[in-house]
């Protein structure tokens, strides 16, 4: 009679850790099974006899994690979700200046619509620069977004968003984000604190930031990927559009979720004073 041991391996933030390895050891220290997690983080080690086992989860860049599993028959033994802690803290890119690549980056916002769904839009015209310090906490970000470039795939809605009821793109054509404070948050993420200037109002903004890795690209460049998320209160920027349905539900929610998936190309190893 044989059984299986199952688990889902994830990062501390819940992202599936595909490629993680589960090694099952007997009490005598003998390896009895080894298996690799799939893209969903699920891993299954099978063909195990009754007994008590030590299960070790390993993944590159993460601290080994051990669990004890007791197999009493042919029923699968689930270890549930195992959160792997990153070794050495949240990942960081190499120090230097990085230029955001707009062609391979996305700035997306979403708001509630009629209280039952979400409307998403993207800004298609933006530039930015990331300065990564030798001390990561001394890093900074500067980004400029053309407000008229909002695209929700609906021309009527986009024109409304460009009007003075929302972004007022004619009078305030550029929104600017500046951040000069980076602090560790978890073993996966950083907190990026700065200000967003929109419609002439500079409002403090905090984003959750993660570095997703670096790679040499086919064009001779060295690039890194970043993901940042946060929320904005549109009333902070003087956007007070408040049409309601007969039921009293607002047509458009007051909170906007922001997601930035950014690729940046390293342009310099030196950061000016």
Steps between C-alpha positions, in 0.01 A plus 500: 500500500651839400399864543588848382604822673369820344562870558473839336823701515471878488691814589412691815270720287315195363652483151542138379863391517524281194813291476529453877625153592346271762736239644351230726738339751440199725577508872821316416605788275439318172350682203167340415356742244573822316259717299486844339219754531297595193413854386225520764745405775338157545735212574429129555739232625368146466561131559556538875455229760353547846734695723619841617689715251691827495398710202744769387401774255781675313507766229775720363517825695280373783574354840440124534176417680435171682177328601414164660249276325347186651373242250256253657347334195424559136325836546688809374666713767465873434744747650286790379671818386867535586633859493866517407702791639742667262866471599660838555181707484304642208681490164659818368635602158860601441588856608493764227263691278217314328279650228140379482418333168146621414464244221528216749332661801141552611342760728146387577225644717165350592191638675171354609210562261139502625633325811496159329792490255830665413604717208869486406709744306862547400724798446688447176743796505746520788870517581697433814830437666597285796817575698609196701747586774778288644283528809163397358320729744668798331336421166257731319240498223378772264221436250294731278166392353309680225146515636343525153638154419236325714348210308202301626406373152199733495547835325205672667616395846861593422399850392302537823805395701713757316252777583516733800263265686788255537863541384455843336763400247495835318600701807705224669650291218757319718468305823826456688599235753810551716627263766815525709425254779528122469453280805487121544148366551517119475753247372341556157410869488605856571299807590548789256387833645469813292254751362276511194428838347172493306281796407750723679463319834797313650372213716705249703484153344632167628551205267589137569801427281670179394792427269415206275850432366764603248601372157724580204273592210552415127598861422807510722329661797463393859144535627306447820130455568307667781142483623339766717146518634302751702174689540407863441209706630387714208353766731856569625568642153183704479314246285157521657278359222213354699211389276288235671242248389143523629598240759763737636794291378781708348556449129876517555681392815710747696802269517721411206731200503832550326721224357835570335678218317826659394807393308802727524833496316820576688655811350777579750686347791556844650249712683573873502502689829 
